[in-house]
Amino acid sequence: MPAPPPIKNRIRELRFHAGEMTQAALAERIGMTRQTIVAIEQGKYSPSLEAAFRIAQVFGVPITGVFEWEG
């Protein structure tokens, strides 16, 4: 069984609190595909630093409000 990813995120929770924003809407706002957002939310893919900052900006929180290193 693979180890859990060292980077956890709160994207799903933040989307819920942002009026239940869809994955597709978030993807469009940051210039990514919905499939990429799904993979990031599930911890299967770590976003680039630029993408991480864009996600945080959409929700108006610092990057540490979205992502947490569990290394």
Backbone as XML, in Angstrom:
<?xml version="1.0"?>
<chain id="A" units="angstrom">
  <residue number="1" name="MET">
    <atom name="N" x="0.851" y="-1.183" z="0.000"/>
    <atom name="CA" x="0.000" y="0.000" z="0.000"/>
    <atom name="C" x="0.892" y="1.240" z="0.000"/>
  </residue>
  <residue number="2" name="PRO">
    <atom name="N" x="0.664" y="2.186" z="-0.929"/>
    <atom name="CA" x="1.532" y="3.361" z="-0.983"/>
    <atom name="C" x="1.325" y="4.271" z="0.223"/>
  </residue>
  <residue number="3" name="ALA">
    <atom name="N" x="2.388" y="4.981" z="0.571"/>
    <atom name="CA" x="2.307" y="5.924" z="1.691"/>
    <atom name="C" x="1.414" y="7.094" z="1.301"/>
  </residue>
  <residue number="4" name="PRO">
    <atom name="N" x="0.724" y="7.699" z="2.268"/>
    <atom name="CA" x="-0.111" y="8.860" z="1.951"/>
    <atom name="C" x="0.772" y="10.011" z="1.480"/>
  </residue>
  <residue number="5" name="PRO">
    <atom name="N" x="0.226" y="10.884" z="0.648"/>
    <atom name="CA" x="1.039" y="11.994" z="0.143"/>
    <atom name="C" x="1.458" y="12.924" z="1.276"/>
  </residue>
  <residue number="6" name="PRO">
    <atom name="N" x="2.659" y="13.505" z="1.173"/>
    <atom name="CA" x="3.123" y="14.383" z="2.236"/>
    <atom name="C" x="2.447" y="15.751" z="2.237"/>
  </residue>
  <residue number="7" name="ILE">
    <atom name="N" x="1.735" y="16.075" z="1.144"/>
    <atom name="CA" x="1.050" y="17.367" z="1.079"/>
    <atom name="C" x="-0.452" y="17.134" z="1.163"/>
  </residue>
  <residue number="8" name="LYS">
    <atom name="N" x="-1.048" y="17.674" z="2.199"/>
    <atom name="CA" x="-2.500" y="17.593" z="2.364"/>
    <atom name="C" x="-3.101" y="18.902" z="1.867"/>
  </residue>
  <residue number="9" name="ASN">
    <atom name="N" x="-4.370" y="18.869" z="1.471"/>
    <atom name="CA" x="-5.004" y="20.112" z="1.032"/>
    <atom name="C" x="-6.439" y="20.194" z="1.526"/>
  </residue>
  <residue number="10" name="ARG">
    <atom name="N" x="-6.958" y="21.425" z="1.521"/>
    <atom name="CA" x="-8.324" y="21.700" z="1.977"/>
    <atom name="C" x="-9.189" y="22.204" z="0.826"/>
  </residue>
  <residue number="11" name="ILE">
    <atom name="N" x="-8.842" y="21.854" z="-0.401"/>
    <atom name="CA" x="-9.552" y="22.400" z="-1.561"/>
    <atom name="C" x="-11.040" y="22.072" z="-1.520"/>
  </residue>
  <residue number="12" name="ARG">
    <atom name="N" x="-11.363" y="20.834" z="-1.231"/>
    <atom name="CA" x="-12.787" y="20.448" z="-1.211"/>
    <atom name="C" x="-13.558" y="21.277" z="-0.183"/>
  </residue>
  <residue number="13" name="GLU">
    <atom name="N" x="-12.993" y="21.412" z="0.998"/>
    <atom name="CA" x="-13.627" y="22.201" z="2.059"/>
    <atom name="C" x="-13.766" y="23.666" z="1.632"/>
  </residue>
  <residue number="14" name="LEU">
    <atom name="N" x="-12.720" y="24.223" z="1.036"/>
    <atom name="CA" x="-12.762" y="25.613" z="0.595"/>
    <atom name="C" x="-13.780" y="25.813" z="-0.522"/>
  </residue>
  <residue number="15" name="ARG">
    <atom name="N" x="-13.893" y="24.849" z="-1.417"/>
    <atom name="CA" x="-14.907" y="24.939" z="-2.477"/>
    <atom name="C" x="-16.305" y="24.943" z="-1.879"/>
  </residue>
  <residue number="16" name="PHE">
    <atom name="N" x="-16.524" y="24.112" z="-0.878"/>
    <atom name="CA" x="-17.830" y="24.039" z="-0.221"/>
    <atom name="C" x="-18.192" y="25.391" z="0.391"/>
  </residue>
  <residue number="17" name="HIS">
    <atom name="N" x="-17.227" y="26.006" z="1.081"/>
    <atom name="CA" x="-17.476" y="27.289" z="1.742"/>
    <atom name="C" x="-17.537" y="28.456" z="0.759"/>
  </residue>
  <residue number="18" name="ALA">
    <atom name="N" x="-17.151" y="28.221" z="-0.474"/>
    <atom name="CA" x="-17.225" y="29.254" z="-1.511"/>
    <atom name="C" x="-18.482" y="29.027" z="-2.354"/>
  </residue>
  <residue number="19" name="GLY">
    <atom name="N" x="-19.572" y="28.760" z="-1.686"/>
    <atom name="CA" x="-20.837" y="28.565" z="-2.391"/>
    <atom name="C" x="-20.896" y="27.278" z="-3.178"/>
  </residue>
  <residue number="20" name="GLU">
    <atom name="N" x="-20.229" y="26.244" z="-2.659"/>
    <atom name="CA" x="-20.182" y="24.940" z="-3.310"/>
    <atom name="C" x="-19.649" y="25.053" z="-4.739"/>
  </residue>
  <residue number="21" name="MET">
    <atom name="N" x="-18.552" y="25.808" z="-4.881"/>
    <atom name="CA" x="-17.889" y="25.951" z="-6.175"/>
    <atom name="C" x="-17.564" y="24.573" z="-6.738"/>
  </residue>
  <residue number="22" name="THR">
    <atom name="N" x="-17.813" y="24.386" z="-8.015"/>
    <atom name="CA" x="-17.519" y="23.098" z="-8.635"/>
    <atom name="C" x="-16.023" y="22.983" z="-8.943"/>
  </residue>
  <residue number="23" name="GLN">
    <atom name="N" x="-15.600" y="21.754" z="-9.125"/>
    <atom name="CA" x="-14.212" y="21.528" z="-9.533"/>
    <atom name="C" x="-13.963" y="22.176" z="-10.888"/>
  </residue>
  <residue number="24" name="ALA">
    <atom name="N" x="-14.954" y="22.106" z="-11.771"/>
    <atom name="CA" x="-14.819" y="22.701" z="-13.104"/>
    <atom name="C" x="-14.667" y="24.218" z="-13.015"/>
  </residue>
  <residue number="25" name="ALA">
    <atom name="N" x="-15.438" y="24.851" z="-12.133"/>
    <atom name="CA" x="-15.346" y="26.309" z="-11.979"/>
    <atom name="C" x="-13.974" y="26.706" z="-11.446"/>
  </residue>
  <residue number="26" name="LEU">
    <atom name="N" x="-13.471" y="25.978" z="-10.473"/>
    <atom name="CA" x="-12.142" y="26.263" z="-9.942"/>
    <atom name="C" x="-11.094" y="26.075" z="-11.033"/>
  </residue>
  <residue number="27" name="ALA">
    <atom name="N" x="-11.204" y="24.984" z="-11.761"/>
    <atom name="CA" x="-10.246" y="24.694" z="-12.836"/>
    <atom name="C" x="-10.219" y="25.821" z="-13.857"/>
  </residue>
  <residue number="28" name="GLU">
    <atom name="N" x="-11.391" y="26.302" z="-14.237"/>
    <atom name="CA" x="-11.472" y="27.381" z="-15.230"/>
    <atom name="C" x="-10.814" y="28.656" z="-14.702"/>
  </residue>
  <residue number="29" name="ARG">
    <atom name="N" x="-11.028" y="28.951" z="-13.429"/>
    <atom name="CA" x="-10.468" y="30.181" z="-12.848"/>
    <atom name="C" x="-8.949" y="30.165" z="-12.765"/>
  </residue>
  <residue number="30" name="ILE">
    <atom name="N" x="-8.354" y="28.983" z="-12.680"/>
    <atom name="CA" x="-6.886" y="28.925" z="-12.574"/>
    <atom name="C" x="-6.217" y="28.367" z="-13.824"/>
  </residue>
  <residue number="31" name="GLY">
    <atom name="N" x="-7.004" y="28.095" z="-14.858"/>
    <atom name="CA" x="-6.430" y="27.649" z="-16.116"/>
    <atom name="C" x="-5.940" y="26.209" z="-16.122"/>
  </residue>
  <residue number="32" name="MET">
    <atom name="N" x="-6.689" y="25.341" z="-15.446"/>
    <atom name="CA" x="-6.351" y="23.920" z="-15.421"/>
    <atom name="C" x="-7.586" y="23.123" z="-15.819"/>
  </residue>
  <residue number="33" name="THR">
    <atom name="N" x="-7.429" y="21.813" z="-15.939"/>
    <atom name="CA" x="-8.577" y="20.958" z="-16.236"/>
    <atom name="C" x="-9.231" y="20.487" z="-14.938"/>
  </residue>
  <residue number="34" name="ARG">
    <atom name="N" x="-10.491" y="20.101" z="-15.052"/>
    <atom name="CA" x="-11.197" y="19.568" z="-13.876"/>
    <atom name="C" x="-10.518" y="18.303" z="-13.386"/>
  </residue>
  <residue number="35" name="GLN">
    <atom name="N" x="-10.017" y="17.496" z="-14.323"/>
    <atom name="CA" x="-9.344" y="16.251" z="-13.940"/>
    <atom name="C" x="-8.115" y="16.539" z="-13.077"/>
  </residue>
  <residue number="36" name="THR">
    <atom name="N" x="-7.415" y="17.630" z="-13.373"/>
    <atom name="CA" x="-6.247" y="18.000" z="-12.570"/>
    <atom name="C" x="-6.677" y="18.398" z="-11.167"/>
  </residue>
  <residue number="37" name="ILE">
    <atom name="N" x="-7.765" y="19.156" z="-11.067"/>
    <atom name="CA" x="-8.277" y="19.550" z="-9.742"/>
    <atom name="C" x="-8.664" y="18.304" z="-8.948"/>
  </residue>
  <residue number="38" name="VAL">
    <atom name="N" x="-9.316" y="17.357" z="-9.595"/>
    <atom name="CA" x="-9.702" y="16.099" z="-8.936"/>
    <atom name="C" x="-8.453" y="15.410" z="-8.380"/>
  </residue>
  <residue number="39" name="ALA">
    <atom name="N" x="-7.418" y="15.293" z="-9.203"/>
    <atom name="CA" x="-6.193" y="14.614" z="-8.779"/>
    <atom name="C" x="-5.509" y="15.350" z="-7.629"/>
  </residue>
  <residue number="40" name="ILE">
    <atom name="N" x="-5.508" y="16.679" z="-7.665"/>
    <atom name="CA" x="-4.902" y="17.457" z="-6.574"/>
    <atom name="C" x="-5.701" y="17.240" z="-5.291"/>
  </residue>
  <residue number="41" name="GLU">
    <atom name="N" x="-7.036" y="17.357" z="-5.380"/>
    <atom name="CA" x="-7.892" y="17.167" z="-4.198"/>
    <atom name="C" x="-7.678" y="15.801" z="-3.566"/>
  </residue>
  <residue number="42" name="GLN">
    <atom name="N" x="-7.517" y="14.782" z="-4.393"/>
    <atom name="CA" x="-7.364" y="13.415" z="-3.894"/>
    <atom name="C" x="-5.937" y="13.104" z="-3.447"/>
  </residue>
  <residue number="43" name="GLY">
    <atom name="N" x="-5.038" y="14.076" z="-3.591"/>
    <atom name="CA" x="-3.662" y="13.857" z="-3.174"/>
    <atom name="C" x="-2.863" y="12.986" z="-4.118"/>
  </residue>
  <residue number="44" name="LYS">
    <atom name="N" x="-3.360" y="12.814" z="-5.343"/>
    <atom name="CA" x="-2.653" y="11.992" z="-6.327"/>
    <atom name="C" x="-1.677" y="12.807" z="-7.159"/>
  </residue>
  <residue number="45" name="TYR">
    <atom name="N" x="-1.771" y="14.120" z="-7.044"/>
    <atom name="CA" x="-0.940" y="15.013" z="-7.845"/>
    <atom name="C" x="-0.644" y="16.253" z="-7.022"/>
  </residue>
  <residue number="46" name="SER">
    <atom name="N" x="0.601" y="16.671" z="-7.020"/>
    <atom name="CA" x="0.980" y="17.909" z="-6.330"/>
    <atom name="C" x="1.071" y="19.018" z="-7.372"/>
  </residue>
  <residue number="47" name="PRO">
    <atom name="N" x="0.372" y="20.115" z="-7.130"/>
    <atom name="CA" x="0.383" y="21.194" z="-8.113"/>
    <atom name="C" x="1.728" y="21.919" z="-8.135"/>
  </residue>
  <residue number="48" name="SER">
    <atom name="N" x="1.969" y="22.625" z="-9.236"/>
    <atom name="CA" x="3.153" y="23.485" z="-9.293"/>
    <atom name="C" x="2.976" y="24.588" z="-8.255"/>
  </residue>
  <residue number="49" name="LEU">
    <atom name="N" x="4.046" y="25.237" z="-7.922"/>
    <atom name="CA" x="3.973" y="26.336" z="-6.958"/>
    <atom name="C" x="3.052" y="27.432" z="-7.482"/>
  </residue>
  <residue number="50" name="GLU">
    <atom name="N" x="3.157" y="27.732" z="-8.766"/>
    <atom name="CA" x="2.291" y="28.762" z="-9.359"/>
    <atom name="C" x="0.824" y="28.366" z="-9.232"/>
  </residue>
  <residue number="51" name="ALA">
    <atom name="N" x="0.493" y="27.115" z="-9.549"/>
    <atom name="CA" x="-0.892" y="26.655" z="-9.451"/>
    <atom name="C" x="-1.376" y="26.711" z="-8.005"/>
  </residue>
  <residue number="52" name="ALA">
    <atom name="N" x="-0.516" y="26.352" z="-7.066"/>
    <atom name="CA" x="-0.892" y="26.398" z="-5.648"/>
    <atom name="C" x="-1.224" y="27.824" z="-5.220"/>
  </residue>
  <residue number="53" name="PHE">
    <atom name="N" x="-0.424" y="28.785" z="-5.659"/>
    <atom name="CA" x="-0.706" y="30.185" z="-5.336"/>
    <atom name="C" x="-1.998" y="30.652" z="-5.998"/>
  </residue>
  <residue number="54" name="ARG">
    <atom name="N" x="-2.249" y="30.210" z="-7.226"/>
    <atom name="CA" x="-3.489" y="30.600" z="-7.916"/>
    <atom name="C" x="-4.714" y="30.056" z="-7.181"/>
  </residue>
  <residue number="55" name="ILE">
    <atom name="N" x="-4.624" y="28.806" z="-6.733"/>
    <atom name="CA" x="-5.731" y="28.201" z="-5.983"/>
    <atom name="C" x="-5.983" y="29.000" z="-4.708"/>
  </residue>
  <residue number="56" name="ALA">
    <atom name="N" x="-4.923" y="29.314" z="-3.975"/>
    <atom name="CA" x="-5.069" y="30.093" z="-2.741"/>
    <atom name="C" x="-5.690" y="31.453" z="-3.028"/>
  </residue>
  <residue number="57" name="GLN">
    <atom name="N" x="-5.278" y="32.080" z="-4.125"/>
    <atom name="CA" x="-5.795" y="33.406" z="-4.486"/>
    <atom name="C" x="-7.293" y="33.356" z="-4.767"/>
  </residue>
  <residue number="58" name="VAL">
    <atom name="N" x="-7.749" y="32.309" z="-5.429"/>
    <atom name="CA" x="-9.179" y="32.169" z="-5.726"/>
    <atom name="C" x="-9.994" y="32.197" z="-4.432"/>
  </residue>
  <residue number="59" name="PHE">
    <atom name="N" x="-9.486" y="31.548" z="-3.397"/>
    <atom name="CA" x="-10.220" y="31.466" z="-2.133"/>
    <atom name="C" x="-9.875" y="32.597" z="-1.167"/>
  </residue>
  <residue number="60" name="GLY">
    <atom name="N" x="-8.933" y="33.450" z="-1.549"/>
    <atom name="CA" x="-8.582" y="34.585" z="-0.703"/>
    <atom name="C" x="-7.911" y="34.189" z="0.594"/>
  </residue>
  <residue number="61" name="VAL">
    <atom name="N" x="-7.120" y="33.123" z="0.539"/>
    <atom name="CA" x="-6.413" y="32.659" z="1.732"/>
    <atom name="C" x="-4.929" y="32.511" z="1.402"/>
  </residue>
  <residue number="62" name="PRO">
    <atom name="N" x="-4.075" y="32.501" z="2.429"/>
    <atom name="CA" x="-2.655" y="32.245" z="2.152"/>
    <atom name="C" x="-2.480" y="30.803" z="1.679"/>
  </residue>
  <residue number="63" name="ILE">
    <atom name="N" x="-1.388" y="30.551" z="1.025"/>
    <atom name="CA" x="-1.144" y="29.210" z="0.486"/>
    <atom name="C" x="-1.189" y="28.158" z="1.594"/>
  </residue>
  <residue number="64" name="THR">
    <atom name="N" x="-0.777" y="28.534" z="2.804"/>
    <atom name="CA" x="-0.836" y="27.595" z="3.933"/>
    <atom name="C" x="-2.264" y="27.348" z="4.399"/>
  </residue>
  <residue number="65" name="GLY">
    <atom name="N" x="-3.207" y="28.147" z="3.922"/>
    <atom name="CA" x="-4.608" y="27.917" z="4.206"/>
    <atom name="C" x="-5.218" y="26.867" z="3.293"/>
  </residue>
  <residue number="66" name="VAL">
    <atom name="N" x="-4.459" y="26.482" z="2.259"/>
    <atom name="CA" x="-4.918" y="25.472" z="1.307"/>
    <atom name="C" x="-4.100" y="24.187" z="1.442"/>
  </residue>
  <residue number="67" name="PHE">
    <atom name="N" x="-2.788" y="24.362" z="1.521"/>
    <atom name="CA" x="-1.871" y="23.216" z="1.516"/>
    <atom name="C" x="-1.090" y="23.123" z="2.820"/>
  </residue>
  <residue number="68" name="GLU">
    <atom name="N" x="-0.837" y="21.888" z="3.241"/>
    <atom name="CA" x="-0.075" y="21.649" z="4.459"/>
    <atom name="C" x="0.908" y="20.520" z="4.204"/>
  </residue>
  <residue number="69" name="TRP">
    <atom name="N" x="2.165" y="20.764" z="4.525"/>
    <atom name="CA" x="3.211" y="19.768" z="4.357"/>
    <atom name="C" x="3.206" y="18.841" z="5.561"/>
  </residue>
  <residue number="70" name="GLU">
    <atom name="N" x="3.128" y="17.548" z="5.306"/>
    <atom name="CA" x="3.092" y="16.560" z="6.390"/>
    <atom name="C" x="4.329" y="15.690" z="6.356"/>
  </residue>
  <residue number="71" name="GLY">
    <atom name="N" x="5.437" y="16.224" z="5.825"/>
    <atom name="CA" x="6.658" y="15.451" z="5.655"/>
    <atom name="C" x="7.276" y="15.032" z="6.878"/>
  </residue>
</chain>
